[in-house]
Structures are given as structure tokens and as C-alpha cells.
Amino acid sequence: MTSSAAPPYQFKPHERPTLPGSPANPEHPARRMLGYFLVGALAGLTGGLGNALITTNLSFLQGSLGLYSDEAAWLPAVYVMTNICANLLLIKYRMQFGLQPFVRWMLIGYALATLAHLFVHEFWTALLIRAVSGIAASGLTTLSVVYMMQAMPAPKRLAGVMLGISVPQLAIPLARMFAPSLLEWGDWRMAYYFEFGLALATLAAVLTLPLPPSERNKVFERNDFLTVALFFPGVALLCAVLGLGRIVWWTEAPWIGYALIGSIMLIGAALLIEHYRANPLLRTRWIGTREIMRIALIAISVRILLSEQSFGSIGLLSALGMGTDQFQTLYIIVCLASLAGLVAAVVTFKPANPGRSIRVACVLIAIGAFMDANATNLTRPENLYVSQALIGFGALYFIGPAMVIGISRTLLAGPQHFISWIVLFGATQNLGGLIGPAFLGTFQVIRQKFHSHELVEQIVMTNPLVAQRIASGAGAIGGVVTDQTLRAAEGVALLALKIRLEANILAYNDVFMLIGVMACLAFVWGVMIQFRMWRLGEKSPVVRLAEHMQAAMAAVAAEQNGTKREA
């Protein structure tokens, strides 16, 4: 009796997975490709929105849970800790155990952890949620990329990579856009209900439309866990330093210095072990090459510059007394500009000159920063529409091409370098997101102290304008405070508040000017790199990869034709 079951589909050579743990690449009908696109977009937004809702509403969450400012600062730092470290292990996990089990268990764990926090309202459970969210986001970003690649025909797979890596970046403007309405429906629990719902929706979607099967290999080695045991706590200490340094202040908390020393020693030991391993997790010799270090420095530099939006403009408006509900229109515009940047990156991408997008992004950031550098105490969100739209456009215009450049160089060097590149690129984006606010926040505090000192020196009672301002402040509270001495003291205190506000505004203007100058330097650096490649006649890595793949496919076709003739 013959079996009626259909034989398993045999993948053609060009349809086989690029790497173990990655799905195969068969041709799909248009309807299924649309489904893959929608699931990829959902996975990317799920990976980014959970943390974005917490980051953009950190002060609200801090008040709701009764946290101190340094405790609240741990929440985004813990997310980055686990997100960076998860990339190191999860790629090998799916190579050995497959992509689908990894996705299912990750999403189930994420949903359960989020649900638990709705019933246990403590600082430690909030940290646990952020830690699990960081691990989940690492997997969901990968899921977004592979689903987007399945949604594209073979010649457009690089566009799928750009879409998959860019969609999670929309999370911040989306979170600021609808967070006020979400919080109006309930307190901080609404953010966790939303996270829980997104996790369940993504789990249902990936179970309904699974990816094509992948190949598996036994890739874990015993020494991998020694590297992990050193690398994970080292990264955790570094993230703690960057996330909390400017809040507890760098020179005031002794543990900052000890943590930084411990981080350097642990990460250095892990890299030293990897350097001399036969089959390392991180290929340090390849990471240390000039081309890879250059790409990494450019990627982290642009991510630091993009802190103009997450730290600079929002910090300025918050200092002027505005809340999240007043940012909605601004971030609707930013979100639309970001979408336009994503579309433009895909449509205008040129394999012969992939670095152009990065240079254009630097120019747009510089223009936006210089436009914001003229802020006053009358600045309102509508004054920042154009500048923030330019920066939002640049943020999505740069990240996709940067990822494609790195992947191209990785595949040219050999698939064994893939883990190293994913860990490196993830570290540049996550650490850049911490370094930016840490560096710019420290600079802002220093400049605020400088401007405050300069302004206070000009406050003398012999100046009639100063005396009039103090009398005006005292008169404003005359109906509440009857004692003349107390009224005069309150007038001086109100003037001091005004001075502090003006010093803050001037300091933020200095921050914007610094970002503009740094963006110009990054642009000049990019032009110099492109000029050098042009002078040496060096092709871009994307073009070289395409030529290499065409040659490989031609060789496979010739071998198949030879086999047929022999038969």
C-alpha cells in the first residue's frame, strides 16, 4: 500500500538557508508574501514598543511605582544589558535548536513576565520585565528581519533587511504619539496590558504563519559558556555606569569607578579568551579590522547624534514645563517623517554607494540641531516641527543601509562571522542609546552650571531692573504672604528659579550646537572615506557581495548542467 502523503519539498540550491538557524528562501505567492510582511512589521513593533512606552513615560512610571530617580534609571539600563547579551547566545541557540521553538518560548516567557507584573507592583518585578523585554526584543528584531526577507522576492532581499531592522526604530515616536491617550485610560498598568497584548498577538501571528524550515547544526561548545560568564556581567556593569552615571553623578558615587574597572576587566578577559579560541563566539581579529571598526564607529556615532531627539528636544520642552500630552502633534510629524525616511532608504538605496544614506543623515541631523540651537523660554513644540522631522527622517534613512553594509562585509568574510557582526551592530545601537544621553546630559549639566554662574554675577540689587523684577515677584504673592520680609525673600527665590530656567535653556542650546558640529564632522569623515574608495577604485561591499553571489550561482548552474549531460 502506497502512502498518500506528499513527499517533502526539496529546496533548490539557491533556496537553501544562508546560515544554520535561518529559514529557507523559497518563492512565495503574493498573498503569503503580504502575510510575512505584516507579521514582520508586528514583530518589529512588539520588540520596540514595550521598552519605548517605559522609556518615554519613565517619570510617570517612577511616580506610580514610588521609585527614586536612580531606581527608575535602572529600568532602561537593564533592558540594554540583556538585549546586548542575548544576541551573543540566541543566534547560536536557533542554529542548534531551530528558529520556531526559540520564538515560541521567548514570546510565552515575555507574556507571562508582563502578566505577572500586573499583580506584583514592585521595583524588582519591574526590573525583571525590562530584562525579559530586552531578551525578547533581541529575538523579535531578528524575527522582523527574517519575515521581511521572506516578504521580498529574491532580488529585493536587501530591502527586506533594511525594513526589518528599521521597523523597531519607529517605536519611540509611536510611543510618544499615543502614550498620553493610553495612560488616560488607566494608570501605568495600561502600558503593561499593551505589552502583554502585543506579545500574544505576535505569538498568534507566528504560529499562524510560520517561517520555512531551517537547517540545524550542533554549534555550542563548552568554552562558549566561559565567555558568556565573563561577558554578561561585564556588559551589565558597563550599562549600569552609562545609565546611572549622570544621575548619581560620576565623581560622587564610588561604585561607578569600581563598576567601570570591573567591566573593563571582565569584557577584556572574555575578548582575550575569544581571541585565542579555534572556533570563537566573537571573532576578535575580524572585528578589529579597519573596515569593521570604521563601520562600528560610524554606526555608534550616528546613534549618539540621534540623542538630539530623545534627550535634547524633549529635555528642553520638559524643562519649559510641558508634558507628554503636548508632544503628540510633534511626534505625529516625527513618525510620518520617520516613515518617509524608511521608504526613501529602500527606494533610493544604491549598492554602488551605500554610504550616501549615512552622509545624508548626518547633514539632516546637523541642520535640525542648528535650527534648535536658538531656543528661548518661548519655544514650544510647534517651533520644533521642521527640525525634529529632519532628524526623524535621518534616523530611519541611516540605519537600514548601515546594517546592509555590515552584512555585506560579513558574508564576504564568511558566514562564520555573522554572530560577531550581529553582536557588534546591536552593541553600537544599544550602547549608543546609553552613551548619547550620558555624554550629552553631563555636558548639559556642566554648561548649565556655567551659565547659571554667569547670570548670577549680573544680579545686583543696585540694578533697577533686578530690583523691579524682585518687587514684581514679591507682589505676585502679596495676597498670600503678608510679611514684607518674607515677600522680599520669595521674590528673590522666584528670580532664582527664572535664572535657573534660563541657564538650562542656554545649556540645551549648547548641546544642540555640539550635536550640530559633531554631525558635520561625521559627514566630513564619511566624505573622506568615499573619496578614498573612489581614488583607489575600490567597489562597495554590497556590489562585491552581489558579484560573488552571481559567480557562485553560475558555478552551481554549470555543475548541474554538467551532471545532466553525464546522465
C-alpha positions in Angstrom: 0.0 0.0 0.0 1.5 3.3 -1.0 1.4 6.3 1.2 -0.8 9.2 0.1 1.4 11.8 1.9 3.1 14.2 -0.3 6.9 14.0 -0.4 8.7 16.8 1.5 9.6 19.8 -0.6 13.2 19.7 -1.8 14.8 23.1 -1.7 16.8 24.2 -4.7 20.4 25.3 -4.1 19.5 29.0 -4.2 16.6 28.5 -1.8 18.5 26.8 0.9 19.2 28.8 4.1 22.1 31.1 4.1 23.1 30.1 7.6 22.0 27.3 10.0 19.1 28.6 12.0 17.9 30.9 9.3 14.8 29.9 7.3 15.0 28.7 3.7 14.2 31.2 1.0 11.7 29.6 -1.4 9.5 31.6 -3.7 6.1 32.6 -2.2 2.8 33.6 -3.7 1.9 37.3 -3.4 -0.7 36.7 -0.7 1.7 34.8 1.6 4.4 37.5 1.0 1.9 40.1 2.2 1.3 38.0 5.3 5.0 37.7 6.0 5.3 41.5 5.7 2.5 42.1 8.2 3.9 39.6 10.7 7.4 41.1 10.3 6.0 44.6 11.0 4.1 43.3 14.0 7.2 41.5 15.4 9.4 44.6 15.0 6.9 46.9 16.7 6.4 44.4 19.5 10.1 44.3 20.1 10.5 48.1 20.3 7.2 49.4 21.7 7.3 47.7 25.1 10.5 49.4 26.1 9.6 52.6 24.3 6.5 53.0 26.3 8.5 52.7 29.5 11.3 55.0 28.3 9.1 57.8 27.1 7.0 57.7 30.3 9.7 57.0 32.8 8.8 59.9 35.1 5.1 58.8 35.2 6.1 55.2 36.0 8.5 56.4 38.6 5.7 58.3 40.4 3.2 55.5 40.0 5.5 52.8 41.5 7.1 55.1 44.1 10.6 54.8 42.8 13.6 57.1 43.3 15.2 58.7 40.2 18.2 56.3 40.4 15.9 53.3 40.7 13.9 54.4 37.7 17.1 54.8 35.7 17.8 51.1 36.2 14.8 50.2 34.0 16.2 51.2 30.6 19.7 50.2 31.6 18.6 46.6 32.4 16.8 46.4 29.1 20.0 47.3 27.2 22.1 44.9 29.4 20.0 41.8 28.4 19.5 43.0 24.8 23.2 43.1 24.1 24.0 39.9 25.8 21.1 38.0 24.3 22.4 38.5 20.8 25.5 36.5 21.7 23.6 33.4 22.7 20.3 33.4 20.8 21.9 33.2 17.4 23.7 30.0 18.3 20.5 28.8 20.1 18.5 29.0 16.9 21.3 27.5 14.9 21.2 24.4 17.1 17.6 24.1 18.1 15.8 26.0 15.3 14.0 29.3 15.0 10.4 28.3 15.7 11.0 26.8 19.2 13.1 29.8 20.1 10.3 32.2 19.0 7.5 30.4 20.8 9.3 30.0 24.2 10.6 33.6 24.1 7.2 35.1 23.5 5.5 32.9 26.0 8.0 33.9 28.7 7.7 37.6 27.8 3.9 37.5 28.0 4.0 35.6 31.3 6.5 38.0 32.9 4.5 41.0 31.8 1.3 39.5 33.1 3.0 38.8 36.5 3.9 42.4 36.9 0.2 43.4 36.8 -0.2 41.6 40.1 3.1 42.3 41.8 3.9 46.0 41.9 7.5 46.1 43.0 10.8 47.5 41.8 12.3 44.1 41.3 9.5 42.8 39.2 9.7 45.9 37.0 13.4 45.1 36.6 12.6 41.6 35.7 10.1 42.7 33.0 12.7 45.0 31.5 15.3 42.2 31.5 12.9 39.8 29.8 11.9 42.5 27.4 15.5 43.1 26.3 15.9 39.4 25.5 12.6 39.3 23.7 13.4 42.4 21.7 16.7 40.8 20.5 14.8 37.9 19.1 11.9 39.9 17.8 14.2 42.2 15.8 15.7 39.1 14.2 12.2 37.8 13.6 11.3 41.1 11.9 14.3 40.9 9.6 13.7 37.3 8.5 10.0 37.8 8.0 10.6 40.9 5.9 13.1 39.0 3.8 10.5 36.3 3.2 8.1 39.1 2.1 10.5 40.1 -0.7 11.4 38.5 -4.0 15.0 37.2 -4.2 16.4 40.4 -5.9 14.9 42.6 -3.2 16.1 40.6 -0.1 18.4 43.5 1.0 15.3 45.7 1.1 13.8 43.2 3.5 16.9 43.5 5.7 16.5 47.3 5.7 12.8 47.2 6.5 13.2 44.6 9.3 16.0 46.5 11.1 14.2 49.8 10.7 10.6 49.0 11.9 11.6 48.7 15.6 13.1 52.2 15.3 9.5 53.6 14.8 8.7 52.5 18.4 9.9 55.8 20.1 7.8 58.2 18.0 4.8 55.9 18.1 5.1 55.6 21.9 5.2 59.3 22.4 2.3 59.7 19.9 -0.3 57.6 21.7 1.2 57.2 25.2 -0.9 60.1 26.7 -4.1 58.5 25.5 -3.0 55.1 26.7 -2.3 56.5 30.2 -5.6 58.4 30.3 -7.5 55.1 30.0 -5.7 53.8 33.1 -2.5 54.2 35.1 0.9 52.5 34.4 -0.8 49.1 34.1 -2.1 50.1 30.7 1.4 50.1 29.3 1.9 46.5 30.6 -1.5 45.5 29.3 -0.4 46.8 25.9 2.9 44.9 26.1 1.0 41.7 27.1 -1.4 42.1 24.2 1.4 42.7 21.7 3.2 39.6 22.8 0.1 37.5 22.5 -0.7 38.9 19.1 2.8 38.3 17.8 2.7 34.7 19.2 -0.6 34.0 17.4 0.8 35.5 14.2 4.0 33.5 14.1 2.1 30.3 14.9 -0.5 31.0 12.1 2.2 31.8 9.5 5.4 30.0 10.4 8.7 30.6 8.6 10.0 28.0 6.2 12.1 25.3 7.9 15.7 25.9 8.7 18.8 23.7 8.9 20.3 22.9 12.3 23.9 22.2 13.4 25.4 21.5 16.7 27.3 24.7 17.4 27.5 25.2 21.1 30.9 24.5 22.7 31.8 24.2 26.4 34.1 27.3 26.2 31.1 29.4 25.0 29.7 29.4 28.5 33.0 30.6 29.9 32.9 33.6 27.6 29.3 34.2 28.5 30.1 34.0 32.2 32.6 36.8 31.8 30.9 38.9 29.0 27.5 39.2 30.6 28.4 40.7 33.9 31.0 42.9 32.2 28.3 44.4 29.9 25.9 44.7 32.8 28.4 46.8 34.8 29.1 49.0 31.7 25.4 49.6 31.1 24.9 50.4 34.8 27.7 53.0 34.6 26.4 54.6 31.5 22.7 54.5 32.6 23.2 55.9 36.1 26.5 57.9 36.0 24.9 61.3 35.3 22.1 60.7 37.8 24.2 59.7 40.8 27.0 61.8 39.3 30.2 60.3 38.1 32.5 61.5 40.9 30.0 61.3 43.8 29.2 57.6 43.8 32.3 55.4 44.4 30.6 52.3 43.0 30.7 53.9 39.5 34.5 53.7 39.4 34.6 50.1 40.7 31.9 49.1 38.2 33.8 50.6 35.3 37.0 48.9 36.4 35.2 45.5 36.7 33.5 46.0 33.4 36.8 46.6 31.6 38.5 43.6 33.3 35.6 41.2 32.6 35.0 42.2 29.0 38.7 42.3 28.3 39.1 38.8 29.7 36.2 37.5 27.6 37.7 39.0 24.4 41.2 37.6 25.3 39.7 34.1 25.6 37.9 34.6 22.3 41.0 35.9 20.6 42.8 32.5 21.1 39.9 30.1 20.5 39.8 28.0 17.4 36.1 28.5 16.9 35.2 31.6 18.9 31.8 33.2 19.5 33.3 36.6 18.8 35.9 36.8 16.0 38.1 39.5 17.5 40.6 39.5 14.7 37.9 40.3 12.2 36.1 42.8 14.5 39.5 44.6 14.9 40.0 45.1 11.2 39.9 48.7 9.9 36.8 48.3 7.8 34.7 46.7 10.6 35.8 49.2 13.2 35.1 52.0 10.9 31.5 50.8 10.3 31.0 50.3 14.0 32.3 53.8 14.9 30.1 55.4 12.2 27.0 53.4 13.5 27.6 54.4 17.1 28.4 58.0 16.3 25.1 58.5 14.4 23.2 56.8 17.2 24.8 59.2 19.7 23.8 62.1 17.4 20.2 60.9 17.3 20.1 61.6 21.1 19.3 65.1 20.0 15.7 63.9 19.6 15.3 61.6 22.6 17.3 63.7 25.1 17.8 67.2 23.7 14.5 68.4 22.3 12.4 66.5 24.8 14.6 67.6 27.7 14.3 71.2 26.6 10.5 71.1 26.3 10.2 69.3 29.7 12.4 72.0 31.3 10.0 74.6 30.0 7.1 72.8 31.8 5.5 70.8 29.0 4.2 67.3 29.4 3.7 64.3 27.1 0.2 65.3 26.1 1.7 68.4 24.5 4.1 66.4 22.4 1.5 64.4 20.5 1.3 66.6 17.3 5.1 66.9 17.3 5.6 63.2 17.3 2.8 62.5 14.7 5.0 64.7 12.4 8.2 62.9 13.6 6.6 59.5 13.0 5.4 60.4 9.5 8.9 61.8 8.7 10.5 58.6 10.0 8.2 56.5 7.8 9.3 58.7 4.9 12.9 58.2 5.8 12.4 54.4 5.8 10.7 54.4 2.4 13.4 56.7 1.0 16.1 54.5 2.3 14.7 51.5 0.5 13.8 53.3 -2.7 17.0 55.3 -3.2 19.5 52.7 -2.0 22.3 52.3 -4.4 24.6 49.3 -4.0 27.5 51.2 -5.6 27.3 53.9 -3.0 25.5 52.6 0.2 27.3 55.1 2.5 25.4 58.0 0.9 22.4 57.5 3.2 24.6 57.8 6.2 26.2 61.0 5.0 22.7 62.5 4.2 21.5 61.5 7.7 24.5 63.4 9.2 23.6 66.5 7.2 19.9 66.3 8.2 20.9 65.9 11.9 23.2 68.9 11.7 20.6 71.1 10.1 18.0 70.1 12.7 20.4 70.6 15.6 21.5 74.1 14.4 17.8 75.0 14.0 17.1 74.1 17.6 20.1 75.9 18.9 18.2 79.2 19.1 15.6 78.1 21.7 14.2 80.6 24.2 11.7 80.4 27.0 9.0 81.0 24.4 9.9 77.9 22.4 7.0 75.5 22.1 6.6 72.1 20.3 5.4 73.8 17.1 8.7 75.6 16.8 10.5 72.2 16.5 8.3 70.6 13.9 10.7 71.1 11.0 13.9 70.3 12.8 12.6 67.2 14.5 11.1 66.0 11.2 14.5 66.2 9.6 16.1 64.3 12.4 13.4 61.7 12.4 13.8 61.2 8.6 17.6 60.9 9.1 17.2 58.3 11.8 15.4 55.8 9.6 17.4 56.8 6.5 20.7 55.7 8.0 20.1 52.5 9.9 19.0 50.2 7.1 21.9 50.9 4.8 24.4 50.7 7.7 23.1 47.2 8.5 23.3 46.2 4.8 26.9 47.4 4.6 27.9 45.4 7.7 26.1 42.2 6.5 27.7 42.5 3.1 31.2 42.7 4.6 30.3 39.8 6.9 29.1 37.5 4.2 32.2 38.3 2.1 34.4 37.4 5.0 32.5 34.2 5.6 29.2 33.2 7.3 31.1 32.2 10.5 31.5 36.0 11.2 27.7 36.5 11.3 27.3 36.2 15.1 30.2 38.7 15.6 28.5 41.3 13.3 25.1 40.9 14.9 26.5 41.4 18.4 28.7 44.3 17.3 25.9 46.1 15.5 23.4 45.6 18.3 26.0 46.9 20.8 26.6 50.0 18.7 22.9 50.8 18.7 22.2 49.9 22.3 25.3 51.4 23.8 25.0 54.5 21.6 21.5 54.9 23.0 23.0 55.0 26.5 26.2 56.9 25.7 24.3 59.7 24.0 22.2 60.8 27.0 25.1 60.1 29.4 27.5 62.3 27.4 25.1 65.0 26.4 23.4 65.0 29.8 26.8 65.5 31.5 27.7 68.3 29.1 24.3 69.9 29.7 24.7 69.9 33.5 28.2 71.4 33.2 27.1 74.1 30.8 24.0 74.8 33.0 26.3 75.5 36.0 28.5 77.7 33.8 25.6 79.8 32.5 24.0 80.0 36.0 27.2 81.4 37.4 27.4 83.9 34.5 23.8 85.0 35.0 24.0 85.2 38.8 27.1 87.5 38.6 24.9 90.1 36.8 22.2 90.1 39.6 22.9 93.1 41.8 20.3 95.0 43.8 21.7 98.3 42.5 20.4 97.4 39.1 16.9 98.9 38.8 15.7 96.1 36.5 16.7 93.5 39.1 15.0 95.4 41.9 11.9 95.7 39.8 11.8 92.0 39.0 12.2 91.1 42.7 9.4 93.5 43.6 7.2 92.1 40.9 7.7 88.6 42.2 7.0 89.7 45.8 3.8 91.5 44.7 2.5 88.4 42.9 2.3 86.6 46.3 1.1 89.6 48.3 -2.3 88.1 48.8 -0.9 85.0 50.4 2.2 86.3 52.4 1.6 89.5 54.4 5.0 89.8 55.9 7.2 92.2 53.8 10.5 90.4 54.7 9.1 87.0 53.6 7.6 88.6 50.4 11.0 90.0 49.5 12.7 86.6 50.1 10.1 84.9 48.0 10.7 87.5 45.2 14.4 86.6 45.3 13.6 82.9 45.2 11.3 83.3 42.2 14.0 85.3 40.4 16.5 82.5 41.2 14.1 80.0 39.5 13.9 82.1 36.4 17.7 82.3 36.3 17.9 78.5 36.6 15.4 78.1 33.8 17.3 80.5 31.5 20.6 78.7 32.3 19.0 75.4 31.4 17.8 76.8 28.1 21.2 78.2 27.3 22.8 74.8 28.2 20.4 72.9 25.9 21.3 75.4 23.1 25.0 74.5 23.7 24.0 70.8 23.5 22.3 71.4 20.1 25.3 73.3 18.8 27.6 70.5 19.9 25.5 67.9 18.2 25.5 70.0 15.0 29.2 70.3 15.0 29.7 66.6 15.7 27.3 65.8 12.8 29.3 68.0 10.5 32.5 66.2 11.5 30.8 62.8 10.9 29.7 64.0 7.4 33.3 65.1 6.6 34.6 61.7 7.8 32.1 59.9 5.5 33.1 62.0 2.5 36.8 61.3 3.1 36.0 57.5 3.3 34.1 57.7 0.0 36.8 59.8 -1.7 39.4 57.2 -0.6 37.4 54.4 -2.0 36.9 56.3 -5.3 40.6 57.1 -5.6 41.6 53.5 -5.0 38.9 52.2 -7.4 37.5 50.1 -4.5 34.0 48.7 -5.0 31.4 48.9 -2.3 30.9 45.7 -0.2 27.3 45.4 -1.5 28.5 45.3 -5.1 31.2 42.8 -4.3 28.8 40.6 -2.5 26.4 40.7 -5.4 29.2 39.7 -7.8 30.3 36.9 -5.5 26.8 35.5 -5.3 26.3 35.7 -9.1 29.5 33.8 -9.6 28.5 31.2 -7.0 25.1 30.7 -8.7 26.7 30.5 -12.1 29.1 27.8 -10.8 26.2 25.8 -9.3 24.2 26.0 -12.6 27.3 24.9 -14.6 27.8 21.9 -12.3 24.1 20.9 -12.6 24.3 21.2 -16.4 27.4 19.0 -16.4 25.7 16.4 -14.2 22.7 16.3 -16.6 25.0 15.8 -19.7 26.8 12.9 -18.0 23.5 11.3 -17.1 
